[in-house]
Amino acid sequence: MLLTSFFLCSQIIMTATFSDDGSKAIRRSTYILENTCRTNFRETDVVYEIEKTCSFITDHGFKKVALQFPDELLNDASAIISKLEKNTTAKLFILGDTSYGSCCVDEVAAEHLEADSIVHYGRACLSPSRRLPVMYVFGQKPVDVHQCAASFRALYPVKCAHVIILCDVIYSHVLEELQQQLHPEYENLVVSVICSGKNEATDPCRTDGFLGGGDVNSCSTFGSCSHARNHQVISRFGRHFTISANSDVKDYSMFYIGQESLTLTNFMMTWNQCSFCSFDPVKGVGRRETLNVNRALMKRYYMIERAKDAQVVGILVGTLGVADYLSTIGHLKSIVKQAGKKSYTFVMGKLNAAKLANFMEVDIYVLVACPENSLLDSNEFYRPVITPFEMEVACNRAREWTGEYITDFRDLLPGACCHVEFPDETFNGEETDVSLITGALRATHLVKSDWQNKESNTSLIHRNDALAISQSHTAASFLATRSWQGLEQKLGETSVSKAVEGRRGIAIAYEGEDTS
């Protein structure tokens, strides 16, 4: 038996599910929605692709399906689930919130309910998942296609311009119609395809919205492009487009359909050598993006210098669903260790300044998250928060800063398109350079000596005072310097006494306390 809660606009919402034996599982029970509108009941079938979703569930024989909604779409959840229940026999669960960003598939929450598949609604970063089959339903936000085409013509008056059209996923339904209007005039126009299908040789980019779990990957694989005769296929961030074989992406301009968002920022940082224009469907206006990418890149380079100065690194787990996140954490631990730094791993869900301020011994944090959530503005945090790419530039001397920027941490792993091996050092000692921030000498690479590389058949090793580290930068040594170190037992130092009655009242004024 399934109990679906009532969803009312601007009211408190509670979602509960019941199994056959009557046990109850409450999913993030309380939500407060403000200023949100419900989709017309008649339009729900089209906007949320009810027929295709039912086929996804029945064709694969799924028994328990988790429906993941962002907060802004929760008002439509009751209408959607009622329509799905009429056409399927599967048990449906509503995931109304996620531990991290709502753009990522929350496989962990779905597995807690023993779901065998997930339907993800709304905006998505299209990061590949591994555990469960996923279907994406983006929704169809309205776009005036004629107005969008007119803005495109005004921004690109030269008909021979090489332009790639990208979009936010919630506006992807207009790409085909827009292409039909513009392609007769612009022969060098390239329109991207939302690539959320199975990675098959015969059909590398299906557009049915289904992404298989297990060993099935999305089109955004380690190889960023593939060549075939006179063209090359580029697959990045769930988008798929084809350009001529003798050209490069930097030879094209980018036209983005959507509002200013993390998706646009991610595109501009990745393809920072391309000029960008955008069309805002809400305001109905197009513009040239004036974000100073060079200034943004220099700010990221400053973060790299901070990472070079850091001795204690905190690795923040910002996702539990994106494929290869565990491999990335292990890779970061390895490069941090080879650079002579200490690392600690933190899993704390959604980040805020108060959480990170509890660990003052950490000099810098590196966030392992999806590409859209990696570029975190850490101005309000006590310590900087950087991306895995920035940490690798700081630790790996073989990787040079060229202005190229990588937001997808999977591209940094061994075997990936952007992986750079650590240099094979043959000498002993420690390399130093001068910090561009403090002006002091710092160690850039701690090299293992011969006595460290040799295996020993004994459990005890004679200490070499000449190689002893004079200063420890561990979190434990930092804790020893604190004036307050938490509660201590102090066994034998505190006299034993009988229990006595404590004070009554509140802290501002206990009973019997003189407040004059």
N, C-alpha and C positions, 0 to 999 in steps of 0.2 A: 504494500500500500504506500502511496506517495502523497504527502501533504505539501501542497504548494501555497505559499503565503500570498496574501493580498498586497498588491503594490499600488500605493496611492501617491499622487504627486504631492511633494513637499510634506510628507508624513514620515513617521518612523517605520522602518521596514524590518520584518523578521522573516528568516527563511529557515525551515526545518524539514528534515527528511526522516521517514520512518521505514524501517525494514520490516520483513514479514513477521518477525518475532516481537515486534512492537518496540524494539530499541530505537532510540532517537539519536541522530547526529545533527548537531546544530552547526551551521556554517556561518561563522562571523555574523552573529545574529542581528546586530543593530546597525542601521544606516540612516543617515539623515540626508535627504536630497532637497536641494533648494534650486528653484528656477530651472527645473528640467521639464521637458514636454514629452508627452507620449505620442508615438507614431499612430496615425490613423489605422484603425483595426483592418480596414479593407486593403491598406497598402502594406501591411505586415508581410503578406505572402511574398511580395516582390522584393521589398527592401531587405528582408532577412532570409530570402531564398529558402522558404519552408519546404518546398517540394524537393529541392536538391539535398537539403539536410535530411529529410526522411529517407531518401534513397541512400545516402551515406550510411545511415544507421541500419536500415534493413538489408541492404546488399551485402554488408560485411558481418551481419549477424551479431551486432553489439548488444549486450544485455544491460550494461550500466554505462550511461553517458553523462559526463560532466559538462554543463553549459557555463562557460566562463564569461562574465559580463563586467565591463568597466562601470564605474559609478554612474556615469551619465546615461547609460542604457538600461539601468535597472527598472525603470518605469515600464519598459516594454517586455520585461522578462515574463510576466504572468501571461500576456497574450501569446508570446512565442511558445511557452511550454504547454499551454492548453492546445494549441494547434498541433504540436509534435505528438502529444499524448494520444490524439485522435487517430493518428496515422501510423504509430509505432507501438510496439509492445515493450520497449526498453524502459528501464527505470531511469528517470532524469533527475539530476542534481544541479542545483544552482550554486556556482562559485561567484559570490558577489564581491570578493576582494582578493588581493594577492599579497604575498609577503614582500614582493619587490615591485617592479613596474608592471602595470596592467598590460603593456604592449607585449610582454612575454607570456608564453604558455605556462600555466602553473601546474606542472605535472605532479609535484609533490602533494598539493592539496587534493588533486584528483585521485592519487593513489591511496590517500588516507581513507577515501570513500570506496576504494576497490573498484574504481571506474576502469573500463577497458578502452575508452576513447574520450576525446575532448572536442567540443565545438567552441571555438574561440570567436567572440563577437567584438566588433569595433576595430579601432585602430590597432595595428600590429607591426612589430619590427621585423617579422618574418625570420627570426633567428631559428635555425634548425633545432629540432628536438630529437630525442633518442628513444624514449621509453614507450610512449603511447601514440597511436594514430591520431592525427589532428586534422580537423576541417576548419578553415578560416571563413568566416562570414563577416565581411567588412561593413556591410550596410551601404546604402546609396544616398549620400548627401547630395542635395540638388546643386546643379551647375548649369548656368546659362551658356550652352556650347557656342552659340553665335557670338555672344559677348567675349567669350574666351578666345575664339578665333580672331575677332577684331583686335583684341589686345595683342595677340601674337603678331598680326600683320603690322601693327604700329611699332612694336618693339624690334621687328626684323623686316625692315622695308626691302632689303636686298633679297631677291627671290632665290639666289644661288647659295644662300647661307647654309652652313652645316650645323644643324640643331638637333639635339636629343631631347625628347619630351619625357619628363619624369613626373610623378604625381604622388600625393598621399594616397594610401590604399583606399580610403573612403571615397575617393573620387575616380577610382580606376574604371568605373563603368562607362565613363564618357570618352575614353581614349579612342575607341574604334570610330565613333561618330566624328570626333575631332580630326582624326586622321583622314577620313573621307572628305572633309571640307578643305583641309590644307594641302594634302598630298598633290593634287593637280597643279598647284602653284609652286610648291617647294619640292623639287625633285631630290634634294639631299636631306630631306626630313627623315629622322629616325624616331620611332615611337616605341617606348619600352613596354614590356609585358610583365605583369605581376607574376612572378615565378614561384608559386607555392605548391607545385606538383611534384610527382615522383621523378627522381633522376634516372631516366631510362634512356638507353642509347637511341631508340627509335623515336622517342617523344620526350626530349630533354626538358621540356617546359610546359607541362600540362596546365591548363587554366581552370580546372574544375574545383580548385580550392582545397584539394585533399593532399595532405602531407603524411606519408606513411611513417610509422614509428620503427623502432628496432634499428636495423642497419640501413634503412632507407633515408636518404639525405635530401636536402633541398638543392636547388640549382646553385646556391651560393656555396660552392665547394672550395677546397683548397686551391685548385687551379682557377684563376680569375677569368680566363678566357680560353677559347679553343679555336683553332684555325681550320677552315675548310675552303679549298680552292681560292676564290676571290673575295672572301669575307671572313671576318672573325666574330665570334660570339662572346659578348661580355656578360658575365653573371655576377652581380654584386648586390648585396642587401635585399635579396629576394626580387630583384629586377633583372630582366633579361632583354638585351638589345643587340643588334647586329650592325657592325660598321665595316667599311672596306678593309681589305687585308693590308693595304699599303698606307693606312692612316692610323692615328692614335686618338685616344679619347680626348687628349688635350687640344686636338685640332677642332673640336666641336664646342659649340655653346650649349648651355643647358637651360631649358624652359621648364619650370616647376609649377604644377597645379596644386594649390593648397595654401593654407595659412602659414605664417611664420611658426616654426615648430622645431623640435629636436631632429626630426627627419631631414628638414632642409639644412640645418646646421651640420649634420653628419655628411650630407652630400657635398656641401661647400668645403668642408675640411678635407674630405677624401679627394675630390677633384678640384683642388685649390688653384690649378692652372687654367681652369675654364671660367668664362664669364657666365653669370647666372642672371636670369630674369624669372619673374614669378607672376602668377595670376591668383588673386585672392577671390574664391567663389563667394564668400560671404559679403565682402565689400563690392565685388564686381569690378575690380580695378587691377591693372597690370603695372608692374614697375621693374626697374633694374635694381638688383640687389646691391646695395652700397656697403655691405659689411666689409670692413677692411680685413681681408683674410690674412694678409701679411702681418698685420698687427696682432691678430689672433694667434698666428703661428709663433710669433716672437714671445707672446705670453706663455705658450706651451713650452717654448725653449727655456724660458725662465724656470718653469717647473722642473725641467730636466736638470738644470743647474742645482736646484734645491735637492733633487734626488741624489745627485753626486755628493753633496755635502752630508746627506743623511747617513746615520750609522745604524739606526733601528727602524726597520720598515714594517708597517702593518699591512697585511694583505686582506682586503675586504672582500668577502664573498657577496657579490651583488646579484647572483642568480643561482638557482638550483635546477634550472630546466634547459638552459642553452647547452647544446652538445659541446663536449670537450672542455667544460669549465674546470673539471678536476685535473685534466692534463695541463691546463694553463696554470693552475695554482702550483702544481708540481714543477712546472717549467720556471715560474717566477722564483720559487724557493731555491732552485738550482742556481739561477744566474745571480741572485742576491748573495748567496753563499760564496760563489766564485769571486764576487766583487769585494769580499771581506766584510760584508754587512750581516746584521742579525735580522731575522724575519719572524713575525708572529701572525697567525691567521685568526681573523675575527669573522664570526657569522652573527649578524645583528639585525637582519631584515632591512627595513627602510631606514636610511641614514638620516641623522640630524646632528646638529652641532653639540647638543648635550651628551649624546652617546659617545661621540669621539673624544670629547673633552675629558673623559674619565681615564684616558691613557696618555698622560703627559710625557711618558718616557718614549713614546713613538715620535720619530722625527718627521715621517711622511707616510701617507697611505697610498696604496695602489688598489684601484677598484676593478674587480673582474665582473663585468656586466655586459649586457648586449651593446652593440655599437651606439644606439641612440641614448642610452643611459650612462655611457662611459664618460662623456664629456661633461662632467659635473662641475658647476661653478662653486668653488670651495672658498669664496671670499669670506663667508660667514663662519667657516670652520677654524678651529684653533691651529690645525696643521693642514698643509695642502693635501689634496686628493688628486692623484694623477692616474693615467691610463697604463696598461701593461706595455704598450709601445714606448711610452716615455721612460718607464723604468728600464726597459731593455736598452734604450739608447744611453742611459746613464750608467749601466753596468757593463755592457758589452762594447769593448773598445773596437771591435771589428765592424760595428754598425755605426755609420757616420750620419750626422744630421744634414740632410740634403733639401729639406723643405717638404719632402714627401711625408704624408701623414697616414697612419693606419689605425682605424678605430675597431676593426674586427680582430679580437685576440686570437682567433683560430688561424689567421694568416701568419702568426709568429711561431707556431709550433713546428717541430721537426717534420720535414716532408712537405710543409706548406710553401706557397709561392713566395713569401717574404721572409722565410727563415734564414738567419745568419748564424753560423756556428761560432762558438767562442774561440778565440785564437789559441793555438797550441803553443804554450809557453815552454821554453827550454832552459830558462834561467831561474835563479832563486831570488827571493827578496820581495820588495814592495815598491810599486811604482807610485809616484806622486806628481801632482801638478798644483796649480794655484787656483783657488776658488774665485770665480768671477763675482761672487756675492760678498764674501767676507774678506777676500784677499789673503787668506791663510793657506798654508800647505794642507793638502788632503791626499789620502790614499785612494787611487783610482782602481787598482787591481791588486789583490793579494794573491801571490803565486805560491803554490805548494812547493816545498823543497823536497829534495830526494829522500830525506829521512821520513817525510810524511807519506810519500808515495809507496815506499816499500812496505810489504805486508809483514807482520810480525806474528810469530807463533806463541807469544807470551801475552798474558793479560796485563802485565805491568810494563811500563816504558820509563826509562830513566829520563828525568826532566833535563832539557837543555836550556840553561838559564839565558844563553845568548839569544835563543829564539822565543823566549817568553814574552807574552804581550804585556806591555807596561800599563796599559789602561784598558779596562773592560767596558764595553758599551752595551752590555746586556740589560734587559729590563730589571733583573734582580739587583744589579749594582745601582741602578737609578733609584730603586725602591729604598735601598739602604741609606741614601742621602736625604730622604724625605724627613721632615720634622714630625709628621704624623704618618704612621705606617699601619693603621688599623688596630683592631682589638688584639691584645696579646694576653697569653695565659699567665706569664710571670710566675711559674710554679715555684713554690718555696719562698717567694718574696712578699706575698700578700697574706696577712694573718687571717685565720679562719674565724668567722663570727656567725652568730645565729641570724636567721632571717628576721627582718623587722618590717613593719608596715611602712610603705612608701607614701609619698605625698599624693594628695587628691586634687582634682581640678584640671585646668588647662595650663599650658606652659606660660601664658601671659600673666596668669594670676592664680597660683595654687592656694588652696584653702589654708588659712592660718599664716599666710605669708604677708609680711609687712610691705605694702606697696606705696607707702608714703615717701 
